[in-house]
């Protein structure tokens, strides 16, 4: 039995089916929704909330998107013109990836989308429930590298352990083929479109690394990925009005079967200046990171300093 689940649940899938298909009709309300772009340490927070004995955490849901991006109408996504091309590329890329799956995998993905992610929206968001939303942000280059290793089969056609690719080849594939704009457009394509909240209209205190947005129906906690766990625990406990909360790490890239190659990749990659400009001149980077931090990130990924030193 997974140790992050309360003993009354057989496994996470059983819990998730109950939470979106049965709990609403039993009167369970006020869900905690972890709604983020992926590879931002959200699994650790979700799993830790599962383990939390406080009854206010009984309804915990997590999704990267309520509806797959390949099915989205780009005209319904409100975003500045300079970012619209990247939304269109995301949609087309997701269509190609999905069509490249085996029939069995397509069926599995579609069942997951229809009977979990879409049901979160229909059971709680569309009904107008009060939502407590936790979303995390991570500097875009590191986010992209972590996600690349997670979905490497989308670019190579095979799982990582089957590919036997060396790090130089992985770096080339990442720079030439990866869809780098996902973290830059996610807040507009997802959170603003589905919840009606424009994060960029609210100030973010970069020195703190977190902030809240309160509305009539939706309260949002925004956390930077690089906050230490003790700060995250305190801020999440305050946001959810919990007496205590402890984070237990899970889904850590360095501990996976590609951990060694991932660490070597992170040390050796150098990002071209034009890509650094696109990532760090974006409204996303400028909203959540100071000019000093952005210059440090540019130096880190261009080889300007040794991150281990």
NURO-387786 format. One record per residue (C-alpha): residue in one letter; x, y, z. Coordinates in Angstrom, 2 decimals. Last residue first. Layout:
# residues N
R type      px      py      pz
R    a       X       Y       Z
...
END
This chain:
# residues 309
R type      px      py      pz
R    x   30.63   25.41   -6.54
R    x   28.17   22.90   -7.84
R    x   26.41   25.45  -10.07
R    x   29.75   26.29  -11.81
R    x   29.50   29.72  -13.33
R    x   29.04   31.42  -16.70
R    x   28.25   28.20  -18.50
R    x   25.35   29.61  -20.51
R    x   22.79   27.88  -18.30
R    x   24.15   29.22  -14.99
R    x   24.95   32.67  -16.34
R    x   21.43   33.13  -17.66
R    x   20.06   31.92  -14.33
R    x   22.20   34.43  -12.44
R    x   21.05   37.21  -14.78
R    x   17.46   36.19  -14.16
R    x   18.00   36.23  -10.40
R    x   19.37   39.77  -10.56
R    x   16.47   40.93  -12.75
R    x   14.04   39.48  -10.22
R    x   12.08   36.32  -10.87
R    x    8.32   35.62  -10.78
R    x    6.89   38.27  -13.10
R    x    9.94   38.65  -15.34
R    x   10.13   34.92  -15.99
R    x    6.46   34.67  -16.96
R    x    6.43   37.92  -18.95
R    x    9.12   36.41  -21.16
R    x   12.56   37.99  -21.45
R    x   14.00   35.00  -19.60
R    x   12.80   32.19  -21.86
R    x   13.11   33.88  -25.24
R    x   16.43   35.48  -24.40
R    x   17.82   32.18  -23.10
R    x   16.77   30.59  -26.39
R    x   18.61   33.28  -28.35
R    x   21.71   32.94  -26.14
R    x   22.11   29.18  -26.75
R    x   21.67   26.95  -23.66
R    x   24.74   25.06  -22.46
R    x   24.20   21.53  -21.19
R    x   26.98   19.80  -19.26
R    x   25.97   19.87  -15.60
R    x   22.24   19.34  -16.08
R    x   22.87   16.52  -18.57
R    x   25.25   14.82  -16.13
R    x   22.59   14.96  -13.40
R    x   19.92   13.63  -15.75
R    x   22.21   10.86  -17.01
R    x   22.75    9.65  -13.45
R    x   19.07    9.92  -12.49
R    x   17.62    8.15  -15.55
R    x   16.20    5.30  -13.48
R    x   14.68    7.82  -11.10
R    x   16.22    9.26   -7.94
R    x   17.63   12.41   -9.59
R    x   14.19   13.19  -11.02
R    x   12.36   13.25   -7.67
R    x    8.84   11.77   -7.86
R    x    8.43   11.96   -4.06
R    x    9.57   14.16   -1.16
R    x    7.67   14.09    2.13
R    x    6.24   17.49    3.05
R    x    4.88   17.99    6.57
R    x    1.78   19.95    7.57
R    x    0.57   21.27   10.89
R    x   -2.46   22.96   12.43
R    x   -3.99   23.40    9.01
R    x   -5.71   26.60    7.87
R    x   -5.30   25.70    4.19
R    x   -3.25   28.81    3.36
R    x   -1.45   28.81    6.70
R    x   -0.50   25.14    6.40
R    x    0.62   25.72    2.80
R    x    2.83   28.63    3.86
R    x    4.41   26.75    6.75
R    x    5.07   23.58    4.77
R    x    6.42   25.53    1.81
R    x    8.80   27.40    4.10
R    x   10.06   24.16    5.62
R    x   10.38   22.60    2.16
R    x   12.79   25.25    0.88
R    x   11.47   27.52   -1.85
R    x   12.95   26.69   -5.25
R    x    9.64   25.61   -6.80
R    x    8.11   29.04   -6.35
R    x    4.72   28.92   -4.71
R    x    1.43   30.51   -5.78
R    x   -1.54   30.05   -3.45
R    x   -4.90   30.66   -5.09
R    x   -8.31   31.33   -3.56
R    x  -11.22   30.89   -5.95
R    x  -14.88   31.65   -5.26
R    x  -15.17   35.29   -4.22
R    x  -11.50   35.93   -4.87
R    x   -8.20   35.76   -3.05
R    x   -4.80   35.72   -4.72
R    x   -1.88   34.52   -2.64
R    x    1.87   34.88   -2.89
R    x    5.11   32.94   -2.70
R    x    8.83   33.37   -3.28
R    x    9.24   35.82   -0.40
R    x   11.79   38.02   -2.18
R    x    9.82   37.72   -5.43
R    x    6.70   39.31   -3.95
R    x    4.17   38.74   -6.74
R    x    1.80   41.49   -7.78
R    x   -1.61   40.48   -9.17
R    x   -2.58   41.06  -12.79
R    x   -0.11   38.41  -13.94
R    x   -2.04   35.63  -12.23
R    x   -5.05   36.19  -14.47
R    x   -7.88   34.27  -12.80
R    x  -10.81   32.98  -14.86
R    x  -10.54   29.44  -13.53
R    x  -10.41   27.57  -16.85
R    x   -8.79   30.08  -19.22
R    x   -6.68   31.88  -16.62
R    x   -5.35   28.66  -15.09
R    x   -4.81   26.72  -18.29
R    x   -3.66   28.52  -21.43
R    x   -2.72   31.71  -19.60
R    x   -0.77   30.11  -16.75
R    x    0.71   27.52  -19.12
R    x    2.17   29.92  -21.70
R    x    5.76   30.30  -20.46
R    x    5.95   26.87  -18.83
R    x    5.09   25.14  -22.15
R    x    7.35   27.27  -24.34
R    x   10.33   24.95  -24.74
R    x    8.73   22.36  -27.01
R    x   11.77   20.04  -27.39
R    x   13.15   19.39  -30.86
R    x   16.49   21.10  -31.44
R    x   17.77   21.90  -27.97
R    x   16.42   18.78  -26.28
R    x   17.41   16.46  -29.12
R    x   20.96   17.86  -29.10
R    x   21.25   17.54  -25.34
R    x   20.03   13.94  -25.46
R    x   22.59   13.13  -28.17
R    x   25.41   14.56  -26.06
R    x   24.13   12.66  -23.02
R    x   24.33    9.26  -24.70
R    x   21.23    7.46  -25.92
R    x   20.67    3.87  -24.77
R    x   17.01    4.19  -25.85
R    x   15.33    1.33  -23.98
R    x   15.79    2.69  -20.45
R    x   14.54    6.09  -21.62
R    x   11.35    4.75  -23.17
R    x   11.11    4.77  -26.94
R    x    9.82    6.97  -29.76
R    x   12.65    9.47  -29.35
R    x   10.77   12.72  -28.86
R    x    7.59   11.63  -27.08
R    x    9.65    8.88  -25.42
R    x   11.55   11.60  -23.56
R    x    8.44   12.53  -21.60
R    x    9.85   12.65  -18.04
R    x   13.38   13.48  -19.18
R    x   12.07   16.45  -21.15
R    x    9.94   17.54  -18.19
R    x   13.02   17.96  -16.00
R    x   14.86   19.85  -18.73
R    x   11.87   22.09  -19.39
R    x   11.41   23.01  -15.73
R    x   15.12   23.78  -15.39
R    x   14.89   26.13  -18.38
R    x   11.59   27.73  -17.32
R    x   12.28   28.79  -13.72
R    x    9.69   26.97  -11.68
R    x    6.13   27.85  -10.76
R    x    3.76   26.11   -8.39
R    x   -0.03   26.23   -8.14
R    x   -2.13   25.55   -5.07
R    x   -5.86   26.13   -5.49
R    x   -8.50   26.26   -2.75
R    x  -11.76   26.23   -4.67
R    x  -15.23   27.30   -3.57
R    x  -17.58   25.32   -5.77
R    x  -19.06   26.88   -8.89
R    x  -20.51   23.78  -10.49
R    x  -18.11   24.20  -13.41
R    x  -15.07   23.98  -11.13
R    x  -16.18   21.14   -8.86
R    x  -17.71   18.11  -10.57
R    x  -17.32   19.21  -14.20
R    x  -13.73   20.41  -13.88
R    x  -12.55   17.55  -11.71
R    x  -14.44   15.20  -14.05
R    x  -12.36   16.40  -16.99
R    x   -9.16   15.39  -15.20
R    x  -10.49   12.07  -13.85
R    x  -12.92   10.12  -16.03
R    x  -12.28   11.78  -19.38
R    x   -8.54   12.38  -19.15
R    x   -7.72    9.05  -17.53
R    x   -9.93    7.18  -20.00
R    x   -8.32    9.05  -22.87
R    x   -4.81    8.24  -21.66
R    x   -5.59    4.55  -21.32
R    x   -7.25    4.40  -24.73
R    x   -4.33    6.15  -26.37
R    x   -1.96    3.73  -24.64
R    x   -3.85    0.69  -25.92
R    x   -4.04    2.07  -29.44
R    x   -0.30    2.64  -29.44
R    x    0.80    6.22  -29.10
R    x    1.92    8.24  -32.12
R    x   -1.50    9.85  -32.48
R    x   -1.12   11.31  -29.00
R    x    2.31   12.75  -29.75
R    x    1.16   14.32  -33.00
R    x   -1.91   15.93  -31.39
R    x    0.17   17.22  -28.49
R    x    2.61   18.82  -30.91
R    x   -0.19   20.48  -32.84
R    x   -1.69   22.01  -29.70
R    x    1.68   23.12  -28.33
R    x    2.55   24.68  -31.68
R    x   -0.69   26.66  -31.68
R    x    0.00   27.89  -28.13
R    x    3.51   28.90  -29.21
R    x    2.14   30.93  -32.10
R    x   -0.15   32.76  -29.67
R    x    2.68   34.07  -27.48
R    x    3.49   37.26  -29.40
R    x   -0.24   37.94  -29.83
R    x   -0.84   38.27  -26.06
R    x   -2.97   35.56  -24.49
R    x   -6.65   34.83  -24.05
R    x   -7.26   31.19  -24.93
R    x  -10.70   30.78  -26.49
R    x   -9.38   31.31  -30.02
R    x   -6.91   28.45  -29.45
R    x   -9.80   25.96  -29.27
R    x   -8.50   23.13  -27.09
R    x   -8.63   19.46  -27.98
R    x   -4.86   18.99  -28.34
R    x   -4.37   20.84  -25.03
R    x   -6.05   17.99  -23.19
R    x   -8.89   19.16  -20.93
R    x   -8.61   19.71  -17.19
R    x   -4.86   20.34  -17.39
R    x   -1.87   19.64  -15.17
R    x   -4.11   17.96  -12.59
R    x   -4.26   17.30   -8.87
R    x   -7.12   16.65   -6.44
R    x   -7.20   16.56   -2.64
R    x  -10.51   16.08   -0.77
R    x   -9.88   14.82    2.77
R    x   -7.43   17.62    3.53
R    x   -9.73   19.49    5.93
R    x  -10.00   16.26    7.92
R    x   -6.43   16.79    9.20
R    x   -4.56   13.46    9.13
R    x   -2.11   14.61    6.41
R    x   -0.97   11.62    4.34
R    x   -2.89   12.63    1.24
R    x   -1.58   16.17    1.73
R    x    1.93   14.75    1.58
R    x    1.16   12.95   -1.67
R    x   -0.15   16.15   -3.27
R    x    2.77   18.23   -2.01
R    x    5.39   15.73   -3.16
R    x    3.60   15.30   -6.48
R    x    3.69   19.07   -7.02
R    x    7.48   19.26   -7.03
R    x    7.46   21.63  -10.07
R    x    7.77   19.03  -12.81
R    x    4.22   19.69  -14.11
R    x    2.32   22.80  -15.19
R    x    0.19   23.31  -12.11
R    x   -3.21   22.71  -10.52
R    x   -3.12   21.27   -7.01
R    x   -6.81   21.56   -6.13
R    x   -7.90   21.37   -2.50
R    x  -11.61   20.68   -2.70
R    x  -14.22   22.76   -0.84
R    x  -17.12   20.27   -0.97
R    x  -17.98   16.69   -0.09
R    x  -21.79   16.47   -0.12
R    x  -22.11   12.78   -0.85
R    x  -22.88   13.54   -4.50
R    x  -19.59   15.41   -4.89
R    x  -17.72   12.46   -3.29
R    x  -18.88    9.89   -5.85
R    x  -17.36   10.58   -9.28
R    x  -14.48   13.01   -8.68
R    x  -13.17   11.95   -5.26
R    x  -14.17    8.27   -5.56
R    x  -12.27    7.79   -8.81
R    x   -9.28    9.62   -7.30
R    x   -9.29    7.46   -4.17
R    x   -9.41    4.23   -6.14
R    x   -6.57    5.46   -8.37
R    x   -4.50    6.41   -5.32
R    x   -4.56    2.94   -3.84
R    x   -6.64    0.75   -1.53
R    x   -7.85    3.77    0.41
R    x   -8.92    3.53    4.08
R    x   -5.29    3.39    5.16
R    x   -4.62    7.01    4.28
R    x   -2.40    7.29    1.27
R    x    1.23    8.48    1.17
R    x    2.56    5.09    2.25
R    x    1.48    3.41   -0.95
R    x    0.00    0.00    0.00
END
